[in-house]
Amino acid sequence: MSSLRVTFLGTGTSSGVPMIACECSVCESPDPRDSRLRSSVMVESATTRIVIDTGPDFRAQMLGTRTRHLDAVLFTHPHKDHIAGLDDVRAFNFFSQMPMKLYANYLTEEAIRRDYYYAFSSDRYPGIPELDLHVIDSEPFWVGDLQITPIEVWHLKMPVTGFRIGDFTYITDANRIEETELEKIRGSKWLVLNALRKEKHISHFNLEEAVSVVRSLEIPNACLTHISHQLGLHETVSSELPAGIQLAYDGLVISI
C-alpha cells in the first residue's frame, strides 16, 4: 500500500469544544488547539480519499480543507455526532455525477436508512443525496487502492467499527476491545484512540485507559481524539503524556 496522509477534521466529543454555554478555562481558551469540531478524519493515498464519519460539522470540515472530491465515507457507529452531516455529501454527488459510497455496520445502516429515508425513497425528488450504501462485517474490503480491515470495539453495549488501513488504525467511542480485535491492531505504526477525559466514563476510554491500550500494544505513535472540555487544556495535558503519544487537534496532519 502506498503512503498515507491523515488529516484530523475534528477531535471533539459529541458536544464539541467549546461547549455551548460553558465558561470553563478550556471552552474560553485562546489556543486554537482547544477548539474541537466533532471527531472525523480524512485518509488519503496517492489515488484515493476517504472520510471516516460525517458528524454535524461535516460541511465546515469539507470547506475548511477545500475538499473537491471524495471516494467514500466509512462510519463507526450511528450516534448523531458521527452521522448527522451525511446529507451534505449531495454536493459531491452534484459535481461528480456519481453516488457516494458508504460503508457501515448493520446498526449504522439501519440508522442511515431511517434518518435519511428520503434518500432511499421510491418517490425521489431533485437535490437529495445519492447514496451507495454497503453493509460491512469483519471482512476486509477495498476502496480504490486502500485495503480496509474493520475492527469491532465496544461503546458500552454498542458495537462500534474501528478501521485499520495499512499501518494506520482509527478507533473512536470505545471503552472495551476484545483480544481477537486487539490482534488486528498490533503492528500498526499509528493508532488513533478516543480519550474523553481523565475521570472514568461508562462508555469511553479515559486518558489513563487509552494510554494503557497504546502501551500494551507497543504502538510507536498514537494520537488521542474524541476529547471533551473535561480533559483539560491541550498544552497542559500534552506535557503530561508519555513519549510517542500526543493529543490530536483539528487540522493536525500525519504522514504514514
N, C-alpha and C positions, 0 to 999 in steps of 0.2 A: 504494500500500500504506500502511496506517495505521502509526503509530509503533510501535516495538518496545521491549520490556523484556527484557533478557537477564540471567539470574541464573547465576552460576558455582556449580554444585552441588559440583564438585570440580576441583582444579587440579593434582593429583599424578600421578606416573608409576605404573607397574604395582605397585610395592611400597608406594605411599603414603608420606606423611611425617607422623610419624616412621616409620622403617623398623624392623621387628621386630629386636630385639637390638642396634640401633645406639646408640652413645653419643656420636656427633658433636655439635658445637655446634648444628647445625640441628635434629637429632632431639630434643635436650633443650631447645630454645628455649622460653621462656615466651610469646613473641609468638604469638598465635593465628593470624597470617597464615603462620606456618611449619608449621602443621598442615594437611595436604592430603589430602583423600579422592581417590579415583580420578576421572579427568577426565570431566566431563559438564557440559552447560549446559541451562538451560530457556529457551525463547524464547516470548514471549507477545505477541500483538496484542490488540486490544480484544475479540476473539471466539474466538481460537484459542490453544491452549497445546500446545507440543511439547517433548520432551526429546531431546537427542542423546546416545545411548549409555546403556546400563544396566549399569554396572560392579558389582563386588561390594558397593559402598556404596549402591546404588540405594535400598534400603528406608530407610536412615538419612537419605538426602538428601530423600526424599519426606516423611518425618516431620518433618525439620528445617524444611522450607519449608511445612509444613501444606498440602500439595497435595491437593485434593479431587477434581480432575478433570484428565484428560489426554487429548488428542485423538489423539496418535500418538507413536511413537518412531522416530527416524531412527538408523541405525547407520553408523559409519565403517568398521569392519572387524571380523574375527571373533576377535581376541585376547581372552582371558578378562577382562582388565581393562576391556573395553568391552561384554561381553555377559553376564557371569556373574550379574547380578542380574535377568535378564529374568523369571524365574518370579514375581517379586513383583508383576507387573502384574495378577495374578489378583485382587488387592484392588480394583483399578479395575473389572475385569470384574464383580465381585460387586455393587458399588454402582451402576454404570451399566447393568448387564444388556446390555452390548454387548462384542463382541470388541475387542481393542486393535489398531489399525492399526500395522503395522510396515513400514518401508521400508529396504531393504538391497541391496547389490550381490550378484552371484551367489555369490561366495565366502562372504559372510556368511550368505546364505540357506542354503547347504549346512551351515554350522556350526550355525545355529539349529535346523534340522531334525534334525541329528544329536544335538546336546546336549540338546534339548528334544523328543526323539522322542515322548514320551508325550502332548504337546500336539497331535500330528498323527496319533496312532494311531486306527485304526478301533475299537479296544476302549478307549473313553474311560471315565474314572471321575470322580465328582464332585470339584470343587475344583481341577482342573487349569486352567492358564491358557488363555484363549480368544484365539487369535492370528489376525489377518487379515494375512498376510504378502505384501508386494508386492516384486517384484524390480525394481530401478531400473537405468538405464544413464545415458547422458549427457543424456537429455532432461529438461527442467524438468517439474515436477509440482506439484500443489496439495494442500495440507492446509488445509481451511477457507479463510480469506482469505489464506493465506500461499503465495506462489509460491516454489518452492524449486528452485534450479539446482545439480545435482551437479557437483562439481569433482574430477577424478581426480588424485591425487598418489601419490607412491611412497614406501613404507616399505621401503627396500632394494629387494627384488624383488616385494613385495606391493602390489597396487593398493588404495589407501585412498580413501574418498569424503569429500571436504570438501563444505560446503554454503554457498551464497550465498542469503540471504533479504533481499531489498531491498538496503539499504546495509550489511548485516552479512554477513561471511564468517567461517566457522569451519573451521579445519584443524588436525588433530592427527595425531601419529605419521607425520611426513613427513620426508624428507631430500632430496627432489627434486620439483620441479614443472616440467613441460614448458611451453614458451612458449604453446601453444594454451590451456592451462588457466590460466596467469597472466593471460591476456587476460580471462578470466571474473571475475577478482578485481579488476582495475583499476576505479577509480571507487568502490570501497567506501569508506564513511566510517569503518568499524571493521573491523579484521582481528584475529582471534584465531589465534595460531600457536604451535606447540609449540617449546619451547626447553629441552631436557633438562638441560644442564649447560654449563660453559664449555669443557671438553675436547671434541674431536671424537668423534663416535659413528657407528657403522656404519649406523644406520637412523633416526636422529633429527637434526633441526637442532640445532646447539649455539647458544649465546647469540649469538655473532658472526654466524652464518649467518642466524638468524632476524631479527636487526636489519637485516641486509643486504637480505633479501627485502622487508621493510616499506619501507625507504628506496627501493629500486629501483622499487617500485610506487607510491611517493609517496602512501601511505595516511596520512591525517592523524592517526588514532588507532589504536593497536594494544595488545592485551593478550597477554602471553605465558603459556602454560599447559603442562600435561603436564611439570611441573617435578620434578626429583629433589632429594634432600637434597644432592647433589654440587654443585648450582648455588651454594649459599651462603645466608646469612641474607637474608630478604626485605628488611629495611631497608637492608642493605649493598648488595645488588645493585640495588635501586631507585634508590639515589643515584648509580649509575654509568650509568644508562640515558639515552639522548637524549630530548629533549622530544617528547611525543606517544606515547612507548612506555612501558608500565608492566607490572609483574608482576601478573598476576591472582592472586586469593586466594579461598578458599572463602567464599561469601556476598557477594562483590562483585556489585553490580547496576549495569548501564549502561543508559541510555535513548538510543534512536536515532530 
